[in-house]
């Protein structure tokens, strides 16, 4: 019995040592970082004051802070009804960061998103009330300064923005958002803007984009 007890003890010690070695190896390979990694996704958010804003929520469901997170406009497309196709346009906006909400222009465009919290990023807006011309443009809320030719002022039409969520310690994610606006805004009730300014997305894959096309855009 003593021999069996000694052998059992030695086996348990050996297994404990092996387990400790495997844990140390896993930690060395980044298991801890993977377990507590930030998990950021885009969520659509509407708000409106003197302008009707479309906002994105950078939502971190992970267990650690997502560092220096931003949303970039990768590409812009305009729907051409005659060709029934998306036409590549506005290359001046390629790579531009969207502006974090309620942030001064002197503050950084990249933000930290703490665990189980979110940060709001402005995507687009339409001015309410008096306008400068016969049509109300959609303003893509890129960070300042805006292009001198106001390439981020989109005429009423259907647009698709290809976006990239990126940060120091998160996996880059592409998303697509569709904006469709007919240029109208009821003066008596500005809240009715959302009957004329339609937003769809974010889409993250080709299947969702197929649904977007089936919906008539």
Wavefront OBJ file of the C-alpha trace (Angstrom):
o trace
v 0.000 0.000 0.000
v 2.885 2.391 0.808
v 4.359 1.775 -2.646
v 0.976 2.512 -4.267
v 0.601 5.731 -2.217
v 4.077 6.895 -3.248
v 3.412 6.146 -6.915
v 0.033 7.939 -6.763
v 1.622 10.978 -5.139
v 4.385 11.088 -7.747
v 1.799 10.773 -10.550
v -0.225 13.644 -9.100
v 2.902 15.800 -8.782
v 3.844 15.014 -12.381
v 0.373 15.865 -13.659
v 0.369 19.088 -11.622
v 3.716 20.072 -13.077
v 2.506 19.275 -16.592
v -0.663 21.299 -16.010
v 1.343 24.252 -14.721
v 3.606 24.073 -17.741
v 0.637 23.997 -20.127
v -0.978 26.984 -18.399
v 2.292 28.917 -18.530
v 2.670 28.045 -22.215
v -0.901 29.120 -22.981
v -0.401 32.421 -21.157
v 2.831 32.937 -23.042
v 0.995 32.395 -26.326
v -1.566 35.048 -25.442
v -4.449 33.021 -23.941
v -5.099 35.679 -21.286
v -5.220 38.437 -23.914
v -7.636 36.336 -25.974
v -9.936 35.614 -22.992
v -10.133 39.253 -21.847
v -9.923 40.773 -25.324
v -12.216 43.703 -26.170
v -15.168 42.825 -28.399
v -16.221 45.966 -30.277
v -19.129 46.206 -32.714
v -21.102 48.970 -34.405
v -24.722 49.641 -33.437
v -26.919 52.199 -35.196
v -28.199 55.111 -33.115
v -30.514 58.022 -34.068
v -30.580 61.420 -32.411
v -31.605 64.923 -33.406
v -31.400 68.557 -32.253
v -30.737 71.371 -34.748
v -29.793 68.583 -37.120
v -30.969 65.022 -37.624
v -27.952 62.916 -36.692
v -27.247 59.291 -37.471
v -24.815 57.976 -34.923
v -22.911 54.755 -34.414
v -22.253 53.196 -31.051
v -18.875 51.558 -30.556
v -20.006 48.815 -28.215
v -17.317 46.935 -26.241
v -18.664 43.680 -24.795
v -15.162 42.420 -23.969
v -13.289 42.292 -20.678
v -10.560 44.818 -21.422
v -10.293 48.332 -22.794
v -10.195 48.767 -26.562
v -7.408 51.273 -27.213
v -7.365 54.056 -29.819
v -10.508 52.917 -31.601
v -11.794 54.779 -34.638
v -14.189 54.376 -37.553
v -12.788 55.151 -40.995
v -14.639 55.726 -44.223
v -13.009 53.256 -46.603
v -15.074 53.911 -49.724
v -18.210 55.722 -50.856
v -20.771 54.518 -53.407
v -23.814 56.166 -54.995
v -26.724 54.118 -56.309
v -27.309 54.621 -60.045
v -30.925 53.617 -60.811
v -30.332 53.649 -64.576
v -27.431 51.219 -64.341
v -28.903 49.407 -61.319
v -25.448 49.449 -59.765
v -23.374 51.081 -57.046
v -20.996 53.659 -58.522
v -17.723 54.379 -56.762
v -17.454 58.075 -55.870
v -16.003 60.707 -53.505
v -12.435 59.367 -53.229
v -11.622 62.493 -51.206
v -13.276 60.784 -48.241
v -11.249 57.563 -48.460
v -9.553 56.840 -45.150
v -11.095 59.764 -43.267
v -12.041 59.176 -39.645
v -15.558 59.807 -38.391
v -15.895 62.361 -35.614
v -16.616 61.099 -32.054
v -19.804 62.678 -30.718
v -19.632 65.607 -28.299
v -15.904 65.967 -28.847
v -13.986 69.158 -29.491
v -12.136 69.426 -32.793
v -8.893 69.764 -30.799
v -9.460 66.395 -29.112
v -8.204 63.142 -30.667
v -10.394 61.283 -33.157
v -9.367 57.926 -31.683
v -11.003 56.921 -28.407
v -10.627 54.275 -25.718
v -13.705 52.119 -25.114
v -13.785 50.624 -21.634
v -15.129 47.111 -20.901
v -18.931 46.797 -21.084
v -19.325 50.430 -22.167
v -19.708 52.271 -25.454
v -18.618 55.444 -27.247
v -20.722 57.322 -29.763
v -19.429 58.287 -33.211
v -21.275 60.627 -35.588
v -21.920 59.143 -39.011
v -24.102 61.599 -40.929
v -26.499 64.489 -40.428
v -29.142 66.563 -42.193
v -29.688 70.173 -41.151
v -33.154 71.072 -39.859
v -34.858 74.436 -40.187
v -33.612 77.017 -42.686
v -31.282 75.674 -45.377
v -28.738 77.318 -47.647
v -30.162 76.036 -50.930
v -33.163 74.305 -52.461
v -31.918 70.891 -51.350
v -30.659 69.668 -48.007
v -27.437 67.656 -48.258
v -26.407 64.729 -46.120
v -23.223 65.655 -44.274
v -20.825 62.783 -43.601
v -19.456 63.639 -40.163
v -15.770 63.166 -40.826
v -13.245 64.747 -38.482
v -12.201 68.333 -39.051
v -11.042 70.012 -41.142
v -13.629 69.191 -43.785
v -12.544 69.188 -47.455
v -12.641 72.685 -48.976
v -14.909 71.426 -51.763
v -17.286 69.918 -49.154
v -16.958 66.471 -50.661
v -18.658 65.186 -47.505
v -21.879 67.035 -48.451
v -23.894 64.422 -50.321
v -26.808 65.407 -52.530
v -30.157 63.655 -51.904
v -29.753 60.128 -53.248
v -29.004 56.631 -51.979
v -25.470 56.177 -50.710
v -23.467 53.319 -49.286
v -20.538 53.885 -46.949
v -17.948 51.184 -46.464
v -16.580 51.608 -42.942
v -13.669 50.127 -41.010
v -13.599 49.832 -37.215
v -9.955 49.703 -36.151
v -7.883 50.017 -32.981
v -4.615 49.072 -31.346
v -5.833 45.797 -29.826
v -8.913 44.807 -31.815
v -9.394 42.960 -35.066
v -10.363 45.375 -37.881
v -13.994 45.007 -38.934
v -15.604 46.157 -42.177
v -19.217 47.327 -42.186
v -21.606 48.850 -44.721
v -24.267 51.476 -44.008
v -26.830 52.730 -46.519
v -28.215 56.279 -46.387
v -31.205 57.206 -48.552
v -32.582 60.757 -48.507
v -35.107 62.512 -50.753
v -34.130 66.048 -49.691
v -37.370 66.831 -47.839
v -38.030 67.832 -44.245
v -41.510 68.826 -42.969
v -41.100 72.265 -41.364
v -44.146 71.778 -39.124
v -42.733 68.625 -37.531
v -38.987 68.098 -38.041
v -39.220 64.703 -36.343
v -40.843 63.474 -39.559
v -37.409 63.749 -41.184
v -37.040 60.010 -40.564
v -39.796 59.371 -43.087
v -37.522 60.916 -45.723
v -34.056 60.061 -44.384
v -33.722 56.273 -44.249
v -30.794 54.395 -42.780
v -30.030 50.697 -43.147
v -27.215 48.748 -41.541
v -24.588 48.251 -40.417
v -24.095 45.203 -42.652
v -21.025 43.098 -42.120
v -21.132 40.528 -44.932
v -22.246 39.854 -48.483
v -25.476 38.135 -47.401
v -26.635 41.266 -45.569
v -25.694 43.404 -48.554
v -27.848 41.097 -50.680
v -30.772 41.871 -48.368
v -29.990 45.544 -48.835
v -30.246 45.187 -52.621
v -33.492 43.188 -52.357
v -34.986 46.039 -50.341
v -34.698 48.263 -53.411
v -31.434 50.147 -52.930
l 1 2 3 4 5 6 7 8 9 10 11 12 13 14 15 16 17 18 19 20 21 22 23 24 25 26 27 28 29 30 31 32 33 34 35 36 37 38 39 40 41 42 43 44 45 46 47 48 49 50 51 52 53 54 55 56 57 58 59 60 61 62 63 64 65 66 67 68 69 70 71 72 73 74 75 76 77 78 79 80 81 82 83 84 85 86 87 88 89 90 91 92 93 94 95 96 97 98 99 100 101 102 103 104 105 106 107 108 109 110 111 112 113 114 115 116 117 118 119 120 121 122 123 124 125 126 127 128 129 130 131 132 133 134 135 136 137 138 139 140 141 142 143 144 145 146 147 148 149 150 151 152 153 154 155 156 157 158 159 160 161 162 163 164 165 166 167 168 169 170 171 172 173 174 175 176 177 178 179 180 181 182 183 184 185 186 187 188 189 190 191 192 193 194 195 196 197 198 199 200 201 202 203 204 205 206 207 208 209 210 211 212 213 214 215 216 217
